[in-house]
Amino acid sequence: MAKDFSKLAGEIVQFVGGEQNIHSLVHCATRLRFVLKDKNKADKERLNQTAGVISVVESGGQFQVVIGNNVPKVYAEIMSQANIQAGSDADLPKPSLINRAIDFLAGSFTPLIGVMAGAGILKGLIAILQVAGWLDPASGTFTVLDAAASGTFYFLPVFLAFTAANKLKTSPFIAVGVAAALLYPSIVTISQSGKPLEFLGFQLATMNYAYSVIPILLAVWAQSYVQRIFENIFHESVRNFFAPACTLLVVVPLTLAVIGPIGGEVGSTIAAALAWLYETSPIATGIVVGGLWQVLVIFGIHWSIVPIMINNMSIIGFDLIGPLTAAAVLGQAGATFAVFLKSRNKDIKAIAGSTTFSGVLGITEPLIYGITLRFKKPFICGVLGGAIGGAVIGWGGTKMFAFGFSGLLLYPVIIGEGSNIVTYSLGMAVAFIAAGILTYLFGYSDKMLPKQASAAEPKTIPNVVKNGEVSTIPLNKFNLVSPLEGNIQKLTEIADPMFASEALGKGIAIEPTKGELISPVNGTISSVFPTKHAYNIISDDGLEVLIHIGMDTVQLNGTHFETFVKDGDRIQVGQLLGKFDIENIKARGYSVVTPIIIANSDEYLDVIVTNEPYIYQNEPLMKVLEHKIS
């Protein structure tokens, strides 16, 4: 059954300050990226507490709500519910130049990530089919498949023109016209011939704009100013015709003469600088990228690096940075998997398990905000693992020939001449395993889980009538520690109706994850059942504590149980009472859910139990309140 995201969409709009506070909204693979008119009107605390929201991040002038893999559905629901107006830039605080640049790059590329990744996978699959000898490059089948895969990248300037124009609030169709002119067959033919291109007696530099990134971004930026000038010049009766005509007349030659060559030179310089850095020390480059990539992800600015990767592919035919990011991705995935293995908390295991899978496929925001950054130490362990794995990939020199998501899905686009797939695989494995070991040993414990507030504990009984007078009565409280380690369950929700009805007394239940039972109180063993599955204890305070290990486990007749005490023994808090084999008990078809009740709870005012989802031995479990009337 499809999940309804309408409620979540409504809550998000409400908590960012309402639709009137939203200036613009885009989304990437996992985030809703808002530009708000007033960030102070957004309620980050309530957003963070909203079911379906992983985290909230402010970066690059954007208010980013991390959703995870369902972000397209939530985005669509918001757009269908809210009437989000473009607004006036004059109403918005002026962001810094760096933030504006990052916002422009992210806004231009994030709408294209899906189609670029999909086309990249197709290119990789075609390469695999060629290597296997199953696809003839001279066949019509190859031509069709190659067109489907390469068309997106060849005409990337057209796609970028549209998204960049929308971001700059200029005409996307004029921008597409500019991009189309750069890719016009006659222009392409002249650029391939190496002959100069003449325009009004001037010689223009020629270059191939297919696959390019920076020239069209600069061209659209120039268009946003030129178009505005002509729209202010022409009367509204002719503006819709003459403003586009004049804009094209100015921007296309300007791009071919100045902007394009400058953009091409900038792109070539960036590509050369990165190539030099990689050639100087590929291992150091791998350590830096593998270690710090996920730090960029935290702030949501990692997409601003994508143009550099694509620029490298357009200039030199491949990119060396993209494969290094896979180590960072697998490092965080490995740390998350270690949390999955080590945690006994059901909610944490569920989040860690599902996000580990998406992480190895290249989507890391859910696991970062849901697990590693949430507990901090796993994130650091993931960074260290990523740095180690990045060094391995850098040493091997893996190349990326088309854009793709880092991780397992990158394999199809790293197949090609001079690319090292073996060290890529080894680097990912090293990152995953190293981060996992570090996290398991040093980076995580369920004790990191925040303590949940227990129910308010009264110290007196107010407004009690005593001898005709209204007064308060002081309370005594008796504490019990947990005799087991495991997941907490409400007594009223367990399968045994006698315990669930509280007819035998109030208390709590634990589903143990460790087969050891210790004493929760100082006192005396009243009785140990002959089948060793249940204990009656009288505490020094007079509490009658019953611990019943499992449901219907009396049928096991003591098999898989071991006891170390007998009737009448004095016991101390934390003393080992018995052991039991959880796996074998479950294998015999019995539940190990263990009720822990106060059999004489009717003699006391109340029994207050912990609200923790998971508990360790010797941690506070229950408080029994006794009132005394003197």
Long-range contacts (C-beta under 8 A, 24 or more apart in sequence): 3-70, 3-73, 5-52, 5-70, 5-73, 5-74, 5-77, 6-77, 6-81, 8-50, 8-51, 8-52, 8-53, 8-74, 8-77, 9-74, 9-77, 9-78, 9-81, 10-81, 11-50, 12-47, 12-50, 12-53, 12-65, 12-74, 12-78, 13-78, 13-81, 13-82, 15-42, 15-43, 15-46, 15-47, 15-50, 16-41, 16-42, 16-43, 16-47, 16-63, 16-65, 17-41, 17-42, 17-43, 19-82, 19-83, 19-84, 22-82, 22-84, 23-86, 23-87, 23-91, 23-92, 24-84, 24-86, 24-87, 25-75, 25-78, 25-79, 25-84, 26-107, 26-110, 26-111, 27-71, 27-72, 27-75, 27-110, 28-71, 28-106, 28-110, 28-113, 28-303, 29-69, 29-71, 29-110, 29-113, 29-114, 29-363, 29-365, 30-54, 30-66, 30-67, 30-68, 30-69, 30-71, 30-363, 30-365, 30-366, 31-57, 31-64, 31-65, 31-66, 31-67, 31-71, 31-300, 31-365, 32-64, 32-65, 32-67, 32-71, 32-74, 32-75, 32-78, 33-62, 33-63, 33-64, 33-106, 33-107, 33-110, 33-300, 34-62, 34-63, 34-64, 34-65, 35-61, 35-62, 35-63, 35-92, 35-103, 36-63, 37-87, 37-91, 37-92, 39-63, 54-365, 54-366, 54-369, 54-370, 55-369, 55-370, 55-373, 57-298, 57-299, 57-300, 57-369, 59-299, 59-300, 59-301, 60-99, 60-102, 60-103, 60-106, 60-299, 60-300, 60-301, 60-304, 61-95, 61-96, 61-99, 61-100, 61-102, 61-103, 62-103, 62-106, 62-300, 64-300, 66-365, 66-366, 66-369, 68-358, 68-363, 68-365, 68-366, 69-358, 69-363, 69-366, 86-169, 101-304, 102-301, 102-304, 103-167, 104-164, 104-167, 104-168, 104-217, 104-221, 105-217, 105-303, 105-304, 105-306, 105-307, 106-300, 106-301, 106-303, 106-304, 107-163, 107-164, 107-166, 107-167, 108-160, 108-163, 108-164, 108-167, 108-217, 109-160, 109-163, 109-303, 109-306, 109-307, 110-303, 111-163, 112-156, 112-159, 112-160, 112-163, 113-303, 113-306, 115-152, 115-159, 116-152, 116-153, 116-156, 116-310, 116-403, 117-403, 117-404, 117-405, 117-409, 119-148, 119-149, 119-150, 119-151, 119-152, 119-153, 119-402, 119-403, 120-149, 120-402, 120-403, 120-404, 120-412, 120-413, 121-404, 121-409, 121-412, 121-413, 122-148, 122-149, 123-149, 123-150, 123-153, 123-401, 123-402, 123-412, 123-413, 124-401, 124-402, 124-404, 124-411, 124-412, 124-413, 124-414, 124-415, 125-412, 127-401, 127-412, 127-415, 127-416, 128-412, 128-415, 131-415, 149-402, 153-211, 153-313, 153-402, 153-403, 154-183, 154-210, 154-211, 155-179, 155-183, 155-210, 156-211, 156-212, 156-213, 156-310, 156-314, 157-182, 157-183, 157-209, 157-210, 157-212, 157-213, 157-215, 157-216, 158-183, 160-213, 160-216, 160-217, 160-220, 161-216, 161-219, 161-220, 164-216, 164-217, 164-220, 164-221, 165-220, 165-223, 165-224, 168-220, 168-221, 168-224, 169-224, 170-220, 170-223, 170-224, 170-227, 170-228, 171-223, 171-227, 171-244, 171-247, 173-244, 174-223, 174-227, 174-244, 174-247, 174-248, 174-251, 175-219, 175-220, 175-223, 177-244, 177-248, 178-216, 178-219, 178-220, 178-223, 178-248, 178-251, 178-252, 178-255, 179-209, 179-216, 179-219, 181-248, 181-252, 181-255, 182-209, 182-212, 182-215, 182-216, 182-219, 182-252, 182-255, 182-256, 182-260, 183-209, 183-210, 187-256, 197-256, 199-253, 199-256, 199-257, 202-257, 204-253, 204-256, 204-257, 205-256, 205-257, 205-260, 205-261, 207-260, 207-261, 207-264, 209-260, 210-314, 211-310, 211-313, 211-314, 212-263, 212-264, 212-267, 212-311, 212-314, 213-267, 213-307, 213-310, 213-311, 213-314, 214-263, 214-264, 214-266, 214-267, 214-307, 214-311, 215-255, 215-259, 215-260, 215-263, 215-264, 215-267, 216-263, 217-263, 217-307, 218-255, 218-259, 218-262, 218-263, 219-251, 219-254, 219-255, 219-259, 219-260, 219-263, 222-251, 222-254, 222-255, 222-259, 223-247, 223-251, 226-250, 226-251, 226-254, 267-311, 267-314, 267-315, 268-315, 270-308, 270-311, 270-312, 271-311, 271-312, 271-315, 271-316, 274-308, 274-312, 274-320, 274-321, 275-316, 275-320, 278-320, 278-394, 278-397, 282-320, 282-394, 282-395, 282-397, 283-391, 283-394, 283-395, 284-394, 285-320, 285-324, 285-390, 285-394, 286-324, 286-327, 286-387, 286-389, 286-390, 286-391, 286-392, 286-393, 286-394, 286-395, 286-427, 287-387, 287-388, 287-390, 287-391, 287-394, 288-387, 288-390, 289-321, 289-324, 289-325, 289-327, 289-328, 289-390, 289-394, 290-324, 290-325, 290-327, 290-328, 290-331, 290-386, 290-387, 290-388, 290-389, 290-390, 290-391, 290-393, 290-394, 290-427, 290-431, 291-328, 291-383, 291-384, 291-386, 291-387, 291-390, 292-328, 292-383, 293-324, 293-325, 293-328, 293-329, 293-386, 294-328, 294-329, 294-331, 294-332, 294-364, 294-368, 294-379, 294-382, 294-383, 294-386, 295-383, 297-364, 297-365, 297-368, 298-368, 298-373, 306-403, 309-400, 309-403, 310-403, 313-400, 313-401, 313-402, 313-403, 317-401, 318-399, 318-400, 318-401, 318-416, 318-418, 318-419, 319-399, 319-400, 319-401, 320-397, 320-398, 320-399, 320-400, 322-400, 322-403, 322-404, 322-406, 322-410, 323-393, 323-398, 323-399, 323-400, 323-406, 323-410, 323-414, 323-424, 324-390, 324-393, 324-394, 325-406, 326-362, 326-389, 326-393, 326-406, 326-407, 326-410, 326-424, 326-427, 326-428, 326-431, 327-385, 327-386, 327-387, 327-388, 327-389, 327-390, 327-392, 327-393, 327-427, 327-428, 327-430, 327-431, 328-382, 328-383, 328-386, 328-389, 328-390, 328-406, 328-431, 329-359, 329-360, 329-362, 329-364, 329-386, 329-406, 329-407, 330-359, 330-360, 330-385, 330-386, 330-389, 330-407, 330-428, 330-429, 330-431, 330-432, 330-435, 331-381, 331-382, 331-383, 331-384, 331-385, 331-386, 331-387, 331-388, 331-389, 331-431, 331-432, 331-434, 331-435, 332-359, 332-364, 332-367, 332-368, 332-372, 332-379, 332-382, 332-386, 332-435, 333-359, 333-360, 333-364, 333-367, 333-382, 333-407, 333-432, 333-435, 334-382, 334-385, 334-431, 334-432, 334-433, 334-434, 334-435, 334-436, 334-439, 335-371, 335-372, 335-378, 335-379, 335-381, 335-382, 335-385, 335-435, 335-436, 335-438, 335-439, 335-443, 336-367, 336-371, 336-372, 336-378, 336-382, 337-432, 337-436, 338-378, 338-381, 338-435, 338-436, 338-437, 338-438, 338-439, 338-440, 338-443, 338-444, 339-371, 339-372, 339-375, 339-378, 339-439, 339-444, 341-436, 341-440, 342-439, 342-440, 342-444, 342-445, 342-446, 343-444, 343-446, 343-614, 344-446, 344-485, 344-486, 344-487, 344-513, 344-614, 345-446, 345-449, 345-487, 345-613, 345-614, 346-487, 346-613, 346-614, 347-613, 348-446, 348-449, 359-407, 360-407, 360-408, 360-432, 361-405, 361-407, 361-408, 361-409, 362-404, 362-405, 362-406, 362-407, 362-408, 362-409, 362-410, 363-405, 375-443, 375-444, 375-448, 377-439, 377-442, 377-443, 377-444, 377-448, 378-439, 378-443, 378-444, 380-443, 381-435, 381-438, 381-439, 381-442, 381-443, 382-435, 382-439, 384-434, 384-435, 384-438, 385-430, 385-431, 385-432, 385-433, 385-434, 385-435, 385-436, 385-438, 386-431, 386-435, 388-430, 388-431, 388-434, 389-427, 389-428, 389-429, 389-430, 389-431, 389-432, 389-434, 390-427, 390-431, 391-427, 392-423, 392-426, 392-427, 392-430, 392-431, 393-423, 393-424, 393-427, 393-428, 395-423, 396-420, 396-422, 396-423, 396-424, 396-426, 396-427, 397-423, 398-423, 398-424, 398-427, 446-614, 446-616, 447-616, 449-612, 449-613, 449-614, 451-612, 452-611, 452-612, 452-613, 453-611, 454-608, 454-609, 454-610, 454-611, 455-608, 455-611, 457-608, 457-623, 457-625, 458-625, 461-605, 461-627, 464-629, 466-629, 473-627, 473-628, 473-629, 474-627, 474-628, 475-605, 475-625, 475-626, 475-627, 476-625, 476-626, 476-627, 476-628, 477-623, 477-624, 477-625, 477-626, 478-521, 478-539, 478-541, 478-543, 478-623, 478-624, 478-626, 479-620, 479-622, 479-623, 479-624, 480-520, 480-521, 480-539, 480-543, 480-545, 480-596, 480-620, 480-621, 480-622, 480-623, 480-624, 481-520, 481-521, 481-573, 481-574, 481-617, 481-618, 481-619, 481-620, 481-621, 482-510, 482-520, 482-610, 482-615, 482-616, 482-617, 482-618, 482-619, 482-620, 482-621, 483-517, 483-518, 483-519, 483-520, 483-547, 483-577, 483-596, 483-617, 483-621, 484-510, 484-512, 484-514, 484-516, 484-517, 484-518, 484-594, 484-596, 484-615, 484-617, 485-512, 485-513, 485-514, 485-516, 485-615, 485-616, 485-617, 486-510, 486-511, 486-512, 486-513, 486-514, 486-594, 486-614, 486-615, 487-511, 487-513, 487-613, 487-614, 488-610, 488-612, 488-613, 488-614, 488-615, 489-593, 491-595, 491-597, 491-609, 494-551, 494-593, 494-595, 495-551, 495-591, 495-593, 496-551, 496-552, 496-595, 499-548, 499-595, 499-597, 502-597, 504-546, 504-595, 504-597, 504-599, 505-544, 505-546, 505-597, 505-598, 505-599, 505-600, 505-601, 505-602, 506-597, 506-598, 506-601, 506-607, 507-546, 507-595, 507-596, 507-597, 507-598, 507-601, 507-607, 507-609, 507-622, 508-595, 508-596, 508-597, 508-609, 508-610, 508-621, 508-622, 509-593, 509-594, 509-595, 509-596, 510-593, 510-594, 510-596, 510-615, 511-591, 511-592, 511-593, 511-594, 512-549, 512-582, 512-592, 512-594, 513-582, 514-582, 514-617, 515-579, 515-580, 515-581, 515-582, 516-576, 516-578, 516-579, 516-617, 517-547, 517-549, 517-576, 517-577, 517-578, 517-579, 517-580, 518-573, 518-574, 518-575, 518-576, 518-577, 518-617, 518-618, 519-571, 519-572, 519-573, 519-574, 519-575, 519-577, 520-545, 520-547, 520-573, 520-596, 520-621, 521-545, 521-571, 521-573, 522-571, 522-572, 522-573, 523-570, 523-571, 524-568, 524-569, 524-570, 524-571, 525-565, 525-566, 525-567, 525-568, 525-569, 525-571, 525-577, 526-567, 527-567, 528-563, 528-565, 528-566, 528-567, 529-554, 530-558, 531-556, 531-557, 531-558, 531-561, 532-558, 532-561, 532-562, 532-563, 532-578, 533-558, 533-561, 533-580, 535-565, 535-577, 535-578, 536-599, 537-571, 542-600, 543-598, 543-600, 543-624, 544-598, 544-599, 544-600, 545-596, 545-597, 545-598, 545-599, 546-595, 546-596, 546-597, 546-599, 547-594, 547-595, 547-596, 548-594, 548-595, 548-597, 549-578, 549-580, 549-592, 549-594, 550-580, 550-585, 550-590, 550-591, 550-592, 550-593, 550-594, 551-590, 551-591, 551-593, 552-590, 552-591, 553-585, 553-590, 553-592, 555-590, 556-585, 556-588, 556-590, 560-584, 560-585, 560-588, 573-618, 574-617, 574-618, 596-621, 596-622, 598-622, 598-624
